[in-house]
């Protein structure tokens, strides 16, 4: 009886682990890449990037970042009055590369 419960619990944990949505797995791998690039000194920290960009986005609500490891760039997402705006930032220099709606 105890062994059966243990096996059932293990199977449940395995089913949950296997069912991680691909988008979540991708986000995790991008976060890992960002950490690796930061540790290697290739990019600036997200905090530094945010400290530089957020003050320039007055009146907008910050929704969060995405990291593109191949471009070594952050895409910061903002919203105001129901309109979403993206700000692309070079993760190496912290310079804004462009904005898009």
MODELLER restraints for C-alpha pairs under 7 A, 6 or more apart:
rsr = mdl.restraints
at = mdl.atoms
rsr.add(forms.Gaussian(group=physical.xy_distance, feature=features.Distance(at['CA:30:A'], at['CA:67:A']), mean=6.14, stdev=0.5))
rsr.add(forms.Gaussian(group=physical.xy_distance, feature=features.Distance(at['CA:30:A'], at['CA:69:A']), mean=6.82, stdev=0.5))
rsr.add(forms.Gaussian(group=physical.xy_distance, feature=features.Distance(at['CA:33:A'], at['CA:69:A']), mean=6.29, stdev=0.5))
rsr.add(forms.Gaussian(group=physical.xy_distance, feature=features.Distance(at['CA:34:A'], at['CA:67:A']), mean=6.69, stdev=0.5))
rsr.add(forms.Gaussian(group=physical.xy_distance, feature=features.Distance(at['CA:34:A'], at['CA:69:A']), mean=6.72, stdev=0.5))
rsr.add(forms.Gaussian(group=physical.xy_distance, feature=features.Distance(at['CA:37:A'], at['CA:43:A']), mean=5.90, stdev=0.5))
rsr.add(forms.Gaussian(group=physical.xy_distance, feature=features.Distance(at['CA:38:A'], at['CA:44:A']), mean=6.30, stdev=0.5))
rsr.add(forms.Gaussian(group=physical.xy_distance, feature=features.Distance(at['CA:38:A'], at['CA:45:A']), mean=6.41, stdev=0.5))
rsr.add(forms.Gaussian(group=physical.xy_distance, feature=features.Distance(at['CA:42:A'], at['CA:92:A']), mean=6.19, stdev=0.5))
rsr.add(forms.Gaussian(group=physical.xy_distance, feature=features.Distance(at['CA:43:A'], at['CA:91:A']), mean=5.06, stdev=0.5))
rsr.add(forms.Gaussian(group=physical.xy_distance, feature=features.Distance(at['CA:43:A'], at['CA:92:A']), mean=4.21, stdev=0.5))
rsr.add(forms.Gaussian(group=physical.xy_distance, feature=features.Distance(at['CA:44:A'], at['CA:91:A']), mean=5.68, stdev=0.5))
rsr.add(forms.Gaussian(group=physical.xy_distance, feature=features.Distance(at['CA:44:A'], at['CA:92:A']), mean=5.71, stdev=0.5))
rsr.add(forms.Gaussian(group=physical.xy_distance, feature=features.Distance(at['CA:44:A'], at['CA:94:A']), mean=6.89, stdev=0.5))
rsr.add(forms.Gaussian(group=physical.xy_distance, feature=features.Distance(at['CA:49:A'], at['CA:94:A']), mean=5.55, stdev=0.5))
rsr.add(forms.Gaussian(group=physical.xy_distance, feature=features.Distance(at['CA:60:A'], at['CA:78:A']), mean=6.03, stdev=0.5))
rsr.add(forms.Gaussian(group=physical.xy_distance, feature=features.Distance(at['CA:60:A'], at['CA:79:A']), mean=5.60, stdev=0.5))
rsr.add(forms.Gaussian(group=physical.xy_distance, feature=features.Distance(at['CA:60:A'], at['CA:80:A']), mean=5.04, stdev=0.5))
rsr.add(forms.Gaussian(group=physical.xy_distance, feature=features.Distance(at['CA:61:A'], at['CA:78:A']), mean=5.43, stdev=0.5))
rsr.add(forms.Gaussian(group=physical.xy_distance, feature=features.Distance(at['CA:61:A'], at['CA:79:A']), mean=5.26, stdev=0.5))
rsr.add(forms.Gaussian(group=physical.xy_distance, feature=features.Distance(at['CA:61:A'], at['CA:80:A']), mean=6.34, stdev=0.5))
rsr.add(forms.Gaussian(group=physical.xy_distance, feature=features.Distance(at['CA:62:A'], at['CA:77:A']), mean=6.18, stdev=0.5))
rsr.add(forms.Gaussian(group=physical.xy_distance, feature=features.Distance(at['CA:62:A'], at['CA:78:A']), mean=4.54, stdev=0.5))
rsr.add(forms.Gaussian(group=physical.xy_distance, feature=features.Distance(at['CA:62:A'], at['CA:79:A']), mean=6.69, stdev=0.5))
rsr.add(forms.Gaussian(group=physical.xy_distance, feature=features.Distance(at['CA:63:A'], at['CA:77:A']), mean=5.31, stdev=0.5))
rsr.add(forms.Gaussian(group=physical.xy_distance, feature=features.Distance(at['CA:63:A'], at['CA:78:A']), mean=5.35, stdev=0.5))
rsr.add(forms.Gaussian(group=physical.xy_distance, feature=features.Distance(at['CA:64:A'], at['CA:76:A']), mean=5.82, stdev=0.5))
rsr.add(forms.Gaussian(group=physical.xy_distance, feature=features.Distance(at['CA:64:A'], at['CA:77:A']), mean=5.49, stdev=0.5))
rsr.add(forms.Gaussian(group=physical.xy_distance, feature=features.Distance(at['CA:65:A'], at['CA:74:A']), mean=6.44, stdev=0.5))
rsr.add(forms.Gaussian(group=physical.xy_distance, feature=features.Distance(at['CA:65:A'], at['CA:75:A']), mean=5.60, stdev=0.5))
rsr.add(forms.Gaussian(group=physical.xy_distance, feature=features.Distance(at['CA:65:A'], at['CA:76:A']), mean=4.44, stdev=0.5))
rsr.add(forms.Gaussian(group=physical.xy_distance, feature=features.Distance(at['CA:65:A'], at['CA:77:A']), mean=6.14, stdev=0.5))
rsr.add(forms.Gaussian(group=physical.xy_distance, feature=features.Distance(at['CA:66:A'], at['CA:74:A']), mean=5.64, stdev=0.5))
rsr.add(forms.Gaussian(group=physical.xy_distance, feature=features.Distance(at['CA:66:A'], at['CA:75:A']), mean=5.15, stdev=0.5))
rsr.add(forms.Gaussian(group=physical.xy_distance, feature=features.Distance(at['CA:66:A'], at['CA:76:A']), mean=6.49, stdev=0.5))
rsr.add(forms.Gaussian(group=physical.xy_distance, feature=features.Distance(at['CA:67:A'], at['CA:73:A']), mean=5.97, stdev=0.5))
rsr.add(forms.Gaussian(group=physical.xy_distance, feature=features.Distance(at['CA:67:A'], at['CA:74:A']), mean=4.60, stdev=0.5))
rsr.add(forms.Gaussian(group=physical.xy_distance, feature=features.Distance(at['CA:67:A'], at['CA:75:A']), mean=6.39, stdev=0.5))
rsr.add(forms.Gaussian(group=physical.xy_distance, feature=features.Distance(at['CA:68:A'], at['CA:74:A']), mean=6.21, stdev=0.5))
rsr.add(forms.Gaussian(group=physical.xy_distance, feature=features.Distance(at['CA:72:A'], at['CA:90:A']), mean=6.57, stdev=0.5))
rsr.add(forms.Gaussian(group=physical.xy_distance, feature=features.Distance(at['CA:72:A'], at['CA:91:A']), mean=5.49, stdev=0.5))
rsr.add(forms.Gaussian(group=physical.xy_distance, feature=features.Distance(at['CA:72:A'], at['CA:92:A']), mean=6.87, stdev=0.5))
rsr.add(forms.Gaussian(group=physical.xy_distance, feature=features.Distance(at['CA:73:A'], at['CA:88:A']), mean=6.75, stdev=0.5))
rsr.add(forms.Gaussian(group=physical.xy_distance, feature=features.Distance(at['CA:73:A'], at['CA:89:A']), mean=5.52, stdev=0.5))
rsr.add(forms.Gaussian(group=physical.xy_distance, feature=features.Distance(at['CA:73:A'], at['CA:90:A']), mean=4.61, stdev=0.5))
rsr.add(forms.Gaussian(group=physical.xy_distance, feature=features.Distance(at['CA:73:A'], at['CA:91:A']), mean=4.64, stdev=0.5))
rsr.add(forms.Gaussian(group=physical.xy_distance, feature=features.Distance(at['CA:74:A'], at['CA:88:A']), mean=5.78, stdev=0.5))
rsr.add(forms.Gaussian(group=physical.xy_distance, feature=features.Distance(at['CA:74:A'], at['CA:89:A']), mean=5.14, stdev=0.5))
rsr.add(forms.Gaussian(group=physical.xy_distance, feature=features.Distance(at['CA:74:A'], at['CA:90:A']), mean=6.52, stdev=0.5))
rsr.add(forms.Gaussian(group=physical.xy_distance, feature=features.Distance(at['CA:74:A'], at['CA:91:A']), mean=5.98, stdev=0.5))
rsr.add(forms.Gaussian(group=physical.xy_distance, feature=features.Distance(at['CA:75:A'], at['CA:86:A']), mean=6.23, stdev=0.5))
rsr.add(forms.Gaussian(group=physical.xy_distance, feature=features.Distance(at['CA:75:A'], at['CA:87:A']), mean=5.54, stdev=0.5))
rsr.add(forms.Gaussian(group=physical.xy_distance, feature=features.Distance(at['CA:75:A'], at['CA:88:A']), mean=4.49, stdev=0.5))
rsr.add(forms.Gaussian(group=physical.xy_distance, feature=features.Distance(at['CA:75:A'], at['CA:89:A']), mean=6.27, stdev=0.5))
rsr.add(forms.Gaussian(group=physical.xy_distance, feature=features.Distance(at['CA:76:A'], at['CA:86:A']), mean=5.58, stdev=0.5))
rsr.add(forms.Gaussian(group=physical.xy_distance, feature=features.Distance(at['CA:76:A'], at['CA:87:A']), mean=5.10, stdev=0.5))
rsr.add(forms.Gaussian(group=physical.xy_distance, feature=features.Distance(at['CA:76:A'], at['CA:88:A']), mean=6.41, stdev=0.5))
rsr.add(forms.Gaussian(group=physical.xy_distance, feature=features.Distance(at['CA:77:A'], at['CA:85:A']), mean=5.93, stdev=0.5))
rsr.add(forms.Gaussian(group=physical.xy_distance, feature=features.Distance(at['CA:77:A'], at['CA:86:A']), mean=4.68, stdev=0.5))
rsr.add(forms.Gaussian(group=physical.xy_distance, feature=features.Distance(at['CA:77:A'], at['CA:87:A']), mean=6.55, stdev=0.5))
rsr.add(forms.Gaussian(group=physical.xy_distance, feature=features.Distance(at['CA:78:A'], at['CA:84:A']), mean=5.71, stdev=0.5))
rsr.add(forms.Gaussian(group=physical.xy_distance, feature=features.Distance(at['CA:78:A'], at['CA:85:A']), mean=5.13, stdev=0.5))
rsr.add(forms.Gaussian(group=physical.xy_distance, feature=features.Distance(at['CA:78:A'], at['CA:86:A']), mean=6.21, stdev=0.5))
rsr.add(forms.Gaussian(group=physical.xy_distance, feature=features.Distance(at['CA:79:A'], at['CA:85:A']), mean=5.98, stdev=0.5))
rsr.add(forms.Gaussian(group=physical.xy_distance, feature=features.Distance(at['CA:84:A'], at['CA:101:A']), mean=5.98, stdev=0.5))
rsr.add(forms.Gaussian(group=physical.xy_distance, feature=features.Distance(at['CA:85:A'], at['CA:100:A']), mean=5.73, stdev=0.5))
rsr.add(forms.Gaussian(group=physical.xy_distance, feature=features.Distance(at['CA:85:A'], at['CA:101:A']), mean=4.42, stdev=0.5))
rsr.add(forms.Gaussian(group=physical.xy_distance, feature=features.Distance(at['CA:86:A'], at['CA:99:A']), mean=5.58, stdev=0.5))
rsr.add(forms.Gaussian(group=physical.xy_distance, feature=features.Distance(at['CA:86:A'], at['CA:100:A']), mean=5.20, stdev=0.5))
rsr.add(forms.Gaussian(group=physical.xy_distance, feature=features.Distance(at['CA:86:A'], at['CA:101:A']), mean=6.19, stdev=0.5))
rsr.add(forms.Gaussian(group=physical.xy_distance, feature=features.Distance(at['CA:87:A'], at['CA:98:A']), mean=5.93, stdev=0.5))
rsr.add(forms.Gaussian(group=physical.xy_distance, feature=features.Distance(at['CA:87:A'], at['CA:99:A']), mean=4.46, stdev=0.5))
rsr.add(forms.Gaussian(group=physical.xy_distance, feature=features.Distance(at['CA:87:A'], at['CA:100:A']), mean=6.58, stdev=0.5))
rsr.add(forms.Gaussian(group=physical.xy_distance, feature=features.Distance(at['CA:88:A'], at['CA:96:A']), mean=5.94, stdev=0.5))
rsr.add(forms.Gaussian(group=physical.xy_distance, feature=features.Distance(at['CA:88:A'], at['CA:97:A']), mean=5.42, stdev=0.5))
rsr.add(forms.Gaussian(group=physical.xy_distance, feature=features.Distance(at['CA:88:A'], at['CA:98:A']), mean=5.32, stdev=0.5))
rsr.add(forms.Gaussian(group=physical.xy_distance, feature=features.Distance(at['CA:88:A'], at['CA:99:A']), mean=6.17, stdev=0.5))
rsr.add(forms.Gaussian(group=physical.xy_distance, feature=features.Distance(at['CA:89:A'], at['CA:95:A']), mean=5.59, stdev=0.5))
rsr.add(forms.Gaussian(group=physical.xy_distance, feature=features.Distance(at['CA:89:A'], at['CA:96:A']), mean=4.37, stdev=0.5))
rsr.add(forms.Gaussian(group=physical.xy_distance, feature=features.Distance(at['CA:89:A'], at['CA:97:A']), mean=5.33, stdev=0.5))
rsr.add(forms.Gaussian(group=physical.xy_distance, feature=features.Distance(at['CA:90:A'], at['CA:96:A']), mean=6.35, stdev=0.5))
rsr.add(forms.Gaussian(group=physical.xy_distance, feature=features.Distance(at['CA:90:A'], at['CA:97:A']), mean=6.35, stdev=0.5))
